[in-house]
Amino acid sequence: PMVAAHGGVVSVHAIEKADVYLAFGGGCQGCGQIDVTLKQGIEVMLKENIPEITNVYDATDHSGGTNPYFQS
């Protein structure tokens, strides 16, 4: 809900074995707080619900963000 509240979107970019790669867009692309969102929010939630996941990575090109929620 917080990602959407900030005008962001997140999607699965790839899954390789037990590693998940996510792509962020909207207000998340280029956001200075994306590491916090990923590691303390999304990764925790995914691992709680899908214990087979070992790592979650950000596969986004953040330099292309045109309207980040928090400037880096």
Number of C-alpha atoms within 10 A of each C-alpha: 6 10 19 12 9 14 14 19 16 17 10 12 14 13 13 9 10 12 14 19 16 18 18 24 22 19 22 27 24 23 23 15 14 22 13 11 16 17 15 11 14 17 18 14 13 16 14 11 9 11 10 12 17 13 15 19 17 18 14 18 12 18 9 11 18 14 16 22 20 14 11 9
